[in-house]
């Protein structure tokens, strides 16, 4: 049984539109800040681990 793309799009947009009114703007700002912080930490740790492995292999 094939999955219809419009069914997926309708389900996703309906879910987002039903959640959207319940989210406060403060929550969105906090989520954006935490996502940015998580991305920076993830990048930094990945960079440091890559540097450690590279320096250990020399």
N, CA, C, O and CB atoms as a CASP TS submission, in Angstrom:
PFRMAT TS
TARGET T0000
AUTHOR 0000-0000-0000
METHOD Language model
MODEL 1
PARENT N/A
ATOM      1  N   UNK     1       0.843  -1.169   0.000  1.00  0.00           N
ATOM      2  CA  UNK     1       0.000   0.000   0.000  1.00  0.00           C
ATOM      3  C   UNK     1       0.895   1.241   0.000  1.00  0.00           C
ATOM      4  O   UNK     1       1.690   1.419   0.923  1.00  0.00           O
ATOM      5  CB  UNK     1      -0.963  -0.007   1.219  1.00  0.00           C
ATOM      6  N   UNK     2       0.784   2.087  -0.999  1.00  0.00           N
ATOM      7  CA  UNK     2       1.602   3.285  -1.109  1.00  0.00           C
ATOM      8  C   UNK     2       1.104   4.390  -0.191  1.00  0.00           C
ATOM      9  O   UNK     2      -0.084   4.482   0.118  1.00  0.00           O
ATOM     10  CB  UNK     2       1.624   3.774  -2.543  1.00  0.00           C
ATOM     11  N   UNK     3       2.030   5.215   0.231  1.00  0.00           N
ATOM     12  CA  UNK     3       1.673   6.330   1.095  1.00  0.00           C
ATOM     13  C   UNK     3       1.493   7.571   0.244  1.00  0.00           C
ATOM     14  O   UNK     3       2.340   7.894  -0.589  1.00  0.00           O
ATOM     15  CB  UNK     3       2.745   6.560   2.186  1.00  0.00           C
ATOM     16  N   UNK     4       0.402   8.255   0.452  1.00  0.00           N
ATOM     17  CA  UNK     4       0.077   9.447  -0.316  1.00  0.00           C
ATOM     18  C   UNK     4       0.777  10.654   0.298  1.00  0.00           C
ATOM     19  O   UNK     4       0.693  10.873   1.507  1.00  0.00           O
ATOM     20  CB  UNK     4      -1.455   9.669  -0.369  1.00  0.00           C
ATOM     21  N   UNK     5       1.476  11.448  -0.537  1.00  0.00           N
ATOM     22  CA  UNK     5       2.228  12.599  -0.053  1.00  0.00           C
ATOM     23  C   UNK     5       1.301  13.664   0.526  1.00  0.00           C
ATOM     24  O   UNK     5       1.671  14.349   1.480  1.00  0.00           O
ATOM     25  CB  UNK     5       3.069  13.192  -1.179  1.00  0.00           C
ATOM     26  N   UNK     6       0.118  13.810  -0.031  1.00  0.00           N
ATOM     27  CA  UNK     6      -0.802  14.816   0.504  1.00  0.00           C
ATOM     28  C   UNK     6      -1.330  14.407   1.875  1.00  0.00           C
ATOM     29  O   UNK     6      -1.642  15.269   2.698  1.00  0.00           O
ATOM     30  CB  UNK     6      -1.971  15.039  -0.462  1.00  0.00           C
ATOM     31  N   UNK     7      -1.434  13.112   2.131  1.00  0.00           N
ATOM     32  CA  UNK     7      -1.840  12.644   3.453  1.00  0.00           C
ATOM     33  C   UNK     7      -0.769  12.979   4.483  1.00  0.00           C
ATOM     34  O   UNK     7      -1.080  13.428   5.586  1.00  0.00           O
ATOM     35  CB  UNK     7      -2.110  11.128   3.434  1.00  0.00           C
ATOM     36  N   UNK     8       0.501  12.759   4.120  1.00  0.00           N
ATOM     37  CA  UNK     8       1.601  13.103   5.024  1.00  0.00           C
ATOM     38  C   UNK     8       1.650  14.602   5.284  1.00  0.00           C
ATOM     39  O   UNK     8       1.808  15.034   6.426  1.00  0.00           O
ATOM     40  CB  UNK     8       2.936  12.628   4.446  1.00  0.00           C
ATOM     41  N   UNK     9       1.518  15.388   4.236  1.00  0.00           N
ATOM     42  CA  UNK     9       1.568  16.847   4.377  1.00  0.00           C
ATOM     43  C   UNK     9       0.398  17.352   5.210  1.00  0.00           C
ATOM     44  O   UNK     9       0.567  18.240   6.046  1.00  0.00           O
ATOM     45  CB  UNK     9       1.561  17.523   2.997  1.00  0.00           C
ATOM     46  N   UNK    10      -0.766  16.802   4.991  1.00  0.00           N
ATOM     47  CA  UNK    10      -1.943  17.203   5.759  1.00  0.00           C
ATOM     48  C   UNK    10      -1.807  16.847   7.231  1.00  0.00           C
ATOM     49  O   UNK    10      -2.174  17.633   8.105  1.00  0.00           O
ATOM     50  CB  UNK    10      -3.189  16.553   5.188  1.00  0.00           C
ATOM     51  N   UNK    11      -1.280  15.664   7.498  1.00  0.00           N
ATOM     52  CA  UNK    11      -1.089  15.244   8.885  1.00  0.00           C
ATOM     53  C   UNK    11      -0.060  16.123   9.582  1.00  0.00           C
ATOM     54  O   UNK    11      -0.279  16.560  10.712  1.00  0.00           O
ATOM     55  CB  UNK    11      -0.656  13.777   8.947  1.00  0.00           C
ATOM     56  N   UNK    12       1.054  16.384   8.918  1.00  0.00           N
ATOM     57  CA  UNK    12       2.111  17.213   9.510  1.00  0.00           C
ATOM     58  C   UNK    12       1.629  18.642   9.746  1.00  0.00           C
ATOM     59  O   UNK    12       1.844  19.199  10.822  1.00  0.00           O
ATOM     60  CB  UNK    12       3.351  17.224   8.605  1.00  0.00           C
ATOM     61  N   UNK    13       0.984  19.232   8.755  1.00  0.00           N
ATOM     62  CA  UNK    13       0.524  20.616   8.925  1.00  0.00           C
ATOM     63  C   UNK    13      -0.592  20.708   9.959  1.00  0.00           C
ATOM     64  O   UNK    13      -0.663  21.692  10.695  1.00  0.00           O
ATOM     65  CB  UNK    13       0.041  21.186   7.588  1.00  0.00           C
ATOM     66  N   UNK    14      -1.453  19.719  10.029  1.00  0.00           N
ATOM     67  CA  UNK    14      -2.497  19.708  11.052  1.00  0.00           C
ATOM     68  C   UNK    14      -1.925  19.602  12.450  1.00  0.00           C
ATOM     69  O   UNK    14      -2.412  20.242  13.382  1.00  0.00           O
ATOM     70  CB  UNK    14      -3.452  18.567  10.809  1.00  0.00           C
ATOM     71  N   UNK    15      -0.890  18.792  12.591  1.00  0.00           N
ATOM     72  CA  UNK    15      -0.234  18.658  13.896  1.00  0.00           C
ATOM     73  C   UNK    15       0.407  19.971  14.308  1.00  0.00           C
ATOM     74  O   UNK    15       0.253  20.410  15.448  1.00  0.00           O
ATOM     75  CB  UNK    15       0.823  17.541  13.862  1.00  0.00           C
ATOM     76  N   UNK    16       1.127  20.600  13.385  1.00  0.00           N
ATOM     77  CA  UNK    16       1.793  21.874  13.686  1.00  0.00           C
ATOM     78  C   UNK    16       0.762  22.944  14.018  1.00  0.00           C
ATOM     79  O   UNK    16       0.940  23.689  14.982  1.00  0.00           O
ATOM     80  CB  UNK    16       2.669  22.328  12.497  1.00  0.00           C
ATOM     81  N   UNK    17      -0.305  23.033  13.244  1.00  0.00           N
ATOM     82  CA  UNK    17      -1.311  24.062  13.485  1.00  0.00           C
ATOM     83  C   UNK    17      -2.087  23.828  14.766  1.00  0.00           C
ATOM     84  O   UNK    17      -2.588  24.784  15.357  1.00  0.00           O
ATOM     85  CB  UNK    17      -2.264  24.131  12.325  1.00  0.00           C
ATOM     86  N   UNK    18      -2.202  22.591  15.212  1.00  0.00           N
ATOM     87  CA  UNK    18      -2.897  22.342  16.472  1.00  0.00           C
ATOM     88  C   UNK    18      -2.011  22.619  17.677  1.00  0.00           C
ATOM     89  O   UNK    18      -2.515  22.932  18.756  1.00  0.00           O
ATOM     90  CB  UNK    18      -3.394  20.912  16.519  1.00  0.00           C
ATOM     91  N   UNK    19      -0.696  22.508  17.508  1.00  0.00           N
ATOM     92  CA  UNK    19       0.236  22.771  18.602  1.00  0.00           C
ATOM     93  C   UNK    19       0.565  24.259  18.694  1.00  0.00           C
ATOM     94  O   UNK    19       0.772  24.779  19.791  1.00  0.00           O
ATOM     95  CB  UNK    19       1.521  21.956  18.416  1.00  0.00           C
ATOM     96  N   UNK    20       0.616  24.935  17.575  1.00  0.00           N
ATOM     97  CA  UNK    20       1.057  26.323  17.497  1.00  0.00           C
ATOM     98  C   UNK    20       0.353  27.272  18.467  1.00  0.00           C
ATOM     99  O   UNK    20       1.042  28.060  19.115  1.00  0.00           O
ATOM    100  CB  UNK    20       0.861  26.817  16.116  1.00  0.00           C
ATOM    101  N   UNK    21      -0.963  27.248  18.607  1.00  0.00           N
ATOM    102  CA  UNK    21      -1.606  28.183  19.545  1.00  0.00           C
ATOM    103  C   UNK    21      -1.240  27.932  21.007  1.00  0.00           C
ATOM    104  O   UNK    21      -1.372  28.837  21.831  1.00  0.00           O
ATOM    105  CB  UNK    21      -3.102  28.101  19.393  1.00  0.00           C
ATOM    106  N   UNK    22      -0.790  26.746  21.341  1.00  0.00           N
ATOM    107  CA  UNK    22      -0.476  26.414  22.722  1.00  0.00           C
ATOM    108  C   UNK    22       0.948  26.772  23.131  1.00  0.00           C
ATOM    109  O   UNK    22       1.298  26.674  24.307  1.00  0.00           O
ATOM    110  CB  UNK    22      -0.700  24.961  22.945  1.00  0.00           C
ATOM    111  N   UNK    23       1.766  27.182  22.174  1.00  0.00           N
ATOM    112  CA  UNK    23       3.161  27.516  22.462  1.00  0.00           C
ATOM    113  C   UNK    23       3.267  29.019  22.705  1.00  0.00           C
ATOM    114  O   UNK    23       2.835  29.825  21.881  1.00  0.00           O
ATOM    115  CB  UNK    23       4.101  27.073  21.291  1.00  0.00           C
ATOM    116  N   UNK    24       3.835  29.376  23.826  1.00  0.00           N
ATOM    117  CA  UNK    24       4.041  30.789  24.135  1.00  0.00           C
ATOM    118  C   UNK    24       5.302  31.285  23.445  1.00  0.00           C
ATOM    119  O   UNK    24       6.207  30.505  23.149  1.00  0.00           O
ATOM    120  CB  UNK    24       4.133  31.013  25.663  1.00  0.00           C
ATOM    121  N   UNK    25       5.356  32.592  23.191  1.00  0.00           N
ATOM    122  CA  UNK    25       6.522  33.154  22.510  1.00  0.00           C
ATOM    123  C   UNK    25       7.784  32.983  23.349  1.00  0.00           C
ATOM    124  O   UNK    25       8.877  32.859  22.797  1.00  0.00           O
ATOM    125  CB  UNK    25       6.296  34.637  22.198  1.00  0.00           C
ATOM    126  N   UNK    26       7.646  32.975  24.681  1.00  0.00           N
ATOM    127  CA  UNK    26       8.796  32.759  25.550  1.00  0.00           C
ATOM    128  C   UNK    26       9.372  31.365  25.344  1.00  0.00           C
ATOM    129  O   UNK    26      10.589  31.175  25.364  1.00  0.00           O
ATOM    130  CB  UNK    26       8.404  32.960  27.017  1.00  0.00           C
ATOM    131  N   UNK    27       8.495  30.399  25.146  1.00  0.00           N
ATOM    132  CA  UNK    27       8.949  29.032  24.922  1.00  0.00           C
ATOM    133  C   UNK    27       9.700  28.920  23.600  1.00  0.00           C
ATOM    134  O   UNK    27      10.696  28.202  23.505  1.00  0.00           O
ATOM    135  CB  UNK    27       7.761  28.064  24.940  1.00  0.00           C
ATOM    136  N   UNK    28       9.229  29.620  22.598  1.00  0.00           N
ATOM    137  CA  UNK    28       9.891  29.578  21.293  1.00  0.00           C
ATOM    138  C   UNK    28      11.286  30.189  21.399  1.00  0.00           C
ATOM    139  O   UNK    28      12.250  29.641  20.865  1.00  0.00           O
ATOM    140  CB  UNK    28       9.051  30.327  20.224  1.00  0.00           C
ATOM    141  N   UNK    29      11.390  31.321  22.088  1.00  0.00           N
ATOM    142  CA  UNK    29      12.690  31.967  22.255  1.00  0.00           C
ATOM    143  C   UNK    29      13.638  31.068  23.039  1.00  0.00           C
ATOM    144  O   UNK    29      14.809  30.935  22.684  1.00  0.00           O
ATOM    145  CB  UNK    29      12.534  33.324  22.963  1.00  0.00           C
ATOM    146  N   UNK    30      13.138  30.458  24.094  1.00  0.00           N
ATOM    147  CA  UNK    30      13.972  29.555  24.892  1.00  0.00           C
ATOM    148  C   UNK    30      14.421  28.362  24.056  1.00  0.00           C
ATOM    149  O   UNK    30      15.567  27.928  24.171  1.00  0.00           O
ATOM    150  CB  UNK    30      13.209  29.073  26.141  1.00  0.00           C
ATOM    151  N   UNK    31      13.543  27.831  23.223  1.00  0.00           N
ATOM    152  CA  UNK    31      13.879  26.697  22.371  1.00  0.00           C
ATOM    153  C   UNK    31      14.940  27.073  21.349  1.00  0.00           C
ATOM    154  O   UNK    31      15.866  26.301  21.101  1.00  0.00           O
ATOM    155  CB  UNK    31      12.634  26.177  21.665  1.00  0.00           C
ATOM    156  N   UNK    32      14.813  28.249  20.757  1.00  0.00           N
ATOM    157  CA  UNK    32      15.795  28.711  19.772  1.00  0.00           C
ATOM    158  C   UNK    32      17.167  28.885  20.429  1.00  0.00           C
ATOM    159  O   UNK    32      18.185  28.489  19.862  1.00  0.00           O
ATOM    160  CB  UNK    32      15.334  30.043  19.126  1.00  0.00           C
ATOM    161  N   UNK    33      17.189  29.475  21.616  1.00  0.00           N
ATOM    162  CA  UNK    33      18.459  29.686  22.317  1.00  0.00           C
ATOM    163  C   UNK    33      19.091  28.345  22.689  1.00  0.00           C
ATOM    164  O   UNK    33      20.292  28.153  22.500  1.00  0.00           O
ATOM    165  CB  UNK    33      18.244  30.548  23.585  1.00  0.00           C
ATOM    166  N   UNK    34      18.293  27.422  23.214  1.00  0.00           N
ATOM    167  CA  UNK    34      18.833  26.115  23.585  1.00  0.00           C
ATOM    168  C   UNK    34      19.299  25.326  22.366  1.00  0.00           C
ATOM    169  O   UNK    34      20.293  24.604  22.445  1.00  0.00           O
ATOM    170  CB  UNK    34      17.789  25.316  24.348  1.00  0.00           C
ATOM    171  N   UNK    35      18.601  25.452  21.244  1.00  0.00           N
ATOM    172  CA  UNK    35      19.023  24.769  20.022  1.00  0.00           C
ATOM    173  C   UNK    35      20.347  25.323  19.520  1.00  0.00           C
ATOM    174  O   UNK    35      21.220  24.565  19.098  1.00  0.00           O
ATOM    175  CB  UNK    35      17.953  24.899  18.935  1.00  0.00           C
ATOM    176  N   UNK    36      20.498  26.631  19.563  1.00  0.00           N
ATOM    177  CA  UNK    36      21.758  27.246  19.135  1.00  0.00           C
ATOM    178  C   UNK    36      22.897  26.833  20.056  1.00  0.00           C
ATOM    179  O   UNK    36      23.990  26.508  19.591  1.00  0.00           O
ATOM    180  CB  UNK    36      21.630  28.780  19.105  1.00  0.00           C
ATOM    181  N   UNK    37      22.647  26.844  21.356  1.00  0.00           N
ATOM    182  CA  UNK    37      23.664  26.426  22.310  1.00  0.00           C
ATOM    183  C   UNK    37      24.050  24.961  22.094  1.00  0.00           C
ATOM    184  O   UNK    37      25.232  24.621  22.144  1.00  0.00           O
ATOM    185  CB  UNK    37      23.167  26.638  23.743  1.00  0.00           C
ATOM    186  N   UNK    38      23.082  24.111  21.860  1.00  0.00           N
ATOM    187  CA  UNK    38      23.354  22.702  21.594  1.00  0.00           C
ATOM    188  C   UNK    38      24.172  22.503  20.335  1.00  0.00           C
ATOM    189  O   UNK    38      25.056  21.647  20.295  1.00  0.00           O
ATOM    190  CB  UNK    38      22.062  21.938  21.484  1.00  0.00           C
ATOM    191  N   UNK    39      23.887  23.286  19.307  1.00  0.00           N
ATOM    192  CA  UNK    39      24.642  23.179  18.060  1.00  0.00           C
ATOM    193  C   UNK    39      26.095  23.613  18.259  1.00  0.00           C
ATOM    194  O   UNK    39      27.013  22.986  17.732  1.00  0.00           O
ATOM    195  CB  UNK    39      23.983  24.026  16.962  1.00  0.00           C
ATOM    196  N   UNK    40      26.296  24.682  19.017  1.00  0.00           N
ATOM    197  CA  UNK    40      27.659  25.166  19.278  1.00  0.00           C
ATOM    198  C   UNK    40      28.443  24.140  20.093  1.00  0.00           C
ATOM    199  O   UNK    40      29.598  23.850  19.781  1.00  0.00           O
ATOM    200  CB  UNK    40      27.624  26.522  20.022  1.00  0.00           C
ATOM    201  N   UNK    41      27.824  23.596  21.127  1.00  0.00           N
ATOM    202  CA  UNK    41      28.494  22.597  21.956  1.00  0.00           C
ATOM    203  C   UNK    41      28.814  21.345  21.141  1.00  0.00           C
ATOM    204  O   UNK    41      29.909  20.793  21.252  1.00  0.00           O
ATOM    205  CB  UNK    41      27.622  22.232  23.171  1.00  0.00           C
ATOM    206  N   UNK    42      27.872  20.904  20.332  1.00  0.00           N
ATOM    207  CA  UNK    42      28.086  19.723  19.502  1.00  0.00           C
ATOM    208  C   UNK    42      29.237  19.944  18.524  1.00  0.00           C
ATOM    209  O   UNK    42      30.087  19.069  18.357  1.00  0.00           O
ATOM    210  CB  UNK    42      26.804  19.367  18.739  1.00  0.00           C
ATOM    211  N   UNK    43      29.266  21.100  17.883  1.00  0.00           N
ATOM    212  CA  UNK    43      30.346  21.410  16.942  1.00  0.00           C
ATOM    213  C   UNK    43      31.691  21.452  17.653  1.00  0.00           C
ATOM    214  O   UNK    43      32.680  20.912  17.157  1.00  0.00           O
ATOM    215  CB  UNK    43      30.080  22.749  16.241  1.00  0.00           C
ATOM    216  N   UNK    44      31.725  22.094  18.816  1.00  0.00           N
ATOM    217  CA  UNK    44      32.978  22.223  19.561  1.00  0.00           C
ATOM    218  C   UNK    44      33.510  20.866  19.994  1.00  0.00           C
ATOM    219  O   UNK    44      34.698  20.584  19.833  1.00  0.00           O
ATOM    220  CB  UNK    44      32.780  23.116  20.780  1.00  0.00           C
ATOM    221  N   UNK    45      32.654  20.035  20.535  1.00  0.00           N
ATOM    222  CA  UNK    45      33.075  18.701  20.973  1.00  0.00           C
ATOM    223  C   UNK    45      33.548  17.874  19.780  1.00  0.00           C
ATOM    224  O   UNK    45      34.567  17.188  19.871  1.00  0.00           O
ATOM    225  CB  UNK    45      31.921  17.978  21.702  1.00  0.00           C
ATOM    226  N   UNK    46      32.827  17.929  18.674  1.00  0.00           N
ATOM    227  CA  UNK    46      33.238  17.191  17.477  1.00  0.00           C
ATOM    228  C   UNK    46      34.596  17.661  16.975  1.00  0.00           C
ATOM    229  O   UNK    46      35.437  16.850  16.587  1.00  0.00           O
ATOM    230  CB  UNK    46      32.194  17.346  16.372  1.00  0.00           C
ATOM    231  N   UNK    47      34.804  18.968  16.984  1.00  0.00           N
ATOM    232  CA  UNK    47      36.078  19.533  16.535  1.00  0.00           C
ATOM    233  C   UNK    47      37.217  19.105  17.456  1.00  0.00           C
ATOM    234  O   UNK    47      38.289  18.725  16.985  1.00  0.00           O
ATOM    235  CB  UNK    47      35.995  21.066  16.475  1.00  0.00           C
ATOM    236  N   UNK    48      36.986  19.165  18.767  1.00  0.00           N
ATOM    237  CA  UNK    48      38.018  18.764  19.717  1.00  0.00           C
ATOM    238  C   UNK    48      38.343  17.270  19.607  1.00  0.00           C
ATOM    239  O   UNK    48      39.511  16.885  19.660  1.00  0.00           O
ATOM    240  CB  UNK    48      37.577  19.097  21.138  1.00  0.00           C
ATOM    241  N   UNK    49      37.326  16.439  19.456  1.00  0.00           N
ATOM    242  CA  UNK    49      37.569  15.002  19.311  1.00  0.00           C
ATOM    243  C   UNK    49      38.337  14.695  18.029  1.00  0.00           C
ATOM    244  O   UNK    49      39.229  13.847  18.018  1.00  0.00           O
ATOM    245  CB  UNK    49      36.243  14.235  19.322  1.00  0.00           C
ATOM    246  N   UNK    50      37.986  15.389  16.957  1.00  0.00           N
ATOM    247  CA  UNK    50      38.703  15.202  15.696  1.00  0.00           C
ATOM    248  C   UNK    50      40.163  15.608  15.855  1.00  0.00           C
ATOM    249  O   UNK    50      41.057  14.920  15.363  1.00  0.00           O
ATOM    250  CB  UNK    50      38.039  16.014  14.566  1.00  0.00           C
ATOM    251  N   UNK    51      40.407  16.724  16.542  1.00  0.00           N
ATOM    252  CA  UNK    51      41.768  17.182  16.767  1.00  0.00           C
ATOM    253  C   UNK    51      42.544  16.204  17.639  1.00  0.00           C
ATOM    254  O   UNK    51      43.716  15.937  17.374  1.00  0.00           O
ATOM    255  CB  UNK    51      41.761  18.559  17.406  1.00  0.00           C
ATOM    256  N   UNK    52      41.898  15.661  18.688  1.00  0.00           N
ATOM    257  CA  UNK    52      42.568  14.699  19.559  1.00  0.00           C
ATOM    258  C   UNK    52      42.947  13.416  18.808  1.00  0.00           C
ATOM    259  O   UNK    52      44.050  12.896  18.976  1.00  0.00           O
ATOM    260  CB  UNK    52      41.671  14.361  20.747  1.00  0.00           C
ATOM    261  N   UNK    53      42.036  12.917  17.993  1.00  0.00           N
ATOM    262  CA  UNK    53      42.310  11.693  17.235  1.00  0.00           C
ATOM    263  C   UNK    53      43.418  11.946  16.221  1.00  0.00           C
ATOM    264  O   UNK    53      44.303  11.114  16.026  1.00  0.00           O
ATOM    265  CB  UNK    53      41.032  11.188  16.522  1.00  0.00           C
ATOM    266  N   UNK    54      43.353  13.104  15.582  1.00  0.00           N
ATOM    267  CA  UNK    54      44.372  13.440  14.584  1.00  0.00           C
ATOM    268  C   UNK    54      45.751  13.577  15.227  1.00  0.00           C
ATOM    269  O   UNK    54      46.737  13.086  14.677  1.00  0.00           O
ATOM    270  CB  UNK    54      44.000  14.740  13.857  1.00  0.00           C
ATOM    271  N   UNK    55      45.832  14.239  16.385  1.00  0.00           N
ATOM    272  CA  UNK    55      47.119  14.422  17.043  1.00  0.00           C
ATOM    273  C   UNK    55      47.634  13.110  17.644  1.00  0.00           C
ATOM    274  O   UNK    55      48.846  12.920  17.751  1.00  0.00           O
ATOM    275  CB  UNK    55      47.005  15.489  18.131  1.00  0.00           C
ATOM    276  N   UNK    56      46.743  12.214  18.034  1.00  0.00           N
ATOM    277  CA  UNK    56      47.147  10.931  18.585  1.00  0.00           C
ATOM    278  C   UNK    56      47.695   9.994  17.503  1.00  0.00           C
ATOM    279  O   UNK    56      48.555   9.160  17.784  1.00  0.00           O
ATOM    280  CB  UNK    56      45.971  10.278  19.296  1.00  0.00           C
ATOM    281  N   UNK    57      47.205  10.128  16.279  1.00  0.00           N
ATOM    282  CA  UNK    57      47.640   9.271  15.174  1.00  0.00           C
ATOM    283  C   UNK    57      48.999   9.682  14.619  1.00  0.00           C
ATOM    284  O   UNK    57      49.596   8.929  13.850  1.00  0.00           O
ATOM    285  CB  UNK    57      46.611   9.297  14.063  1.00  0.00           C
ATOM    286  N   UNK    58      49.495  10.838  14.983  1.00  0.00           N
ATOM    287  CA  UNK    58      50.792  11.294  14.454  1.00  0.00           C
ATOM    288  C   UNK    58      51.940  10.604  15.141  1.00  0.00           C
ATOM    289  O   UNK    58      53.099  10.868  14.821  1.00  0.00           O
ATOM    290  CB  UNK    58      50.939  12.799  14.609  1.00  0.00           C
TER
END
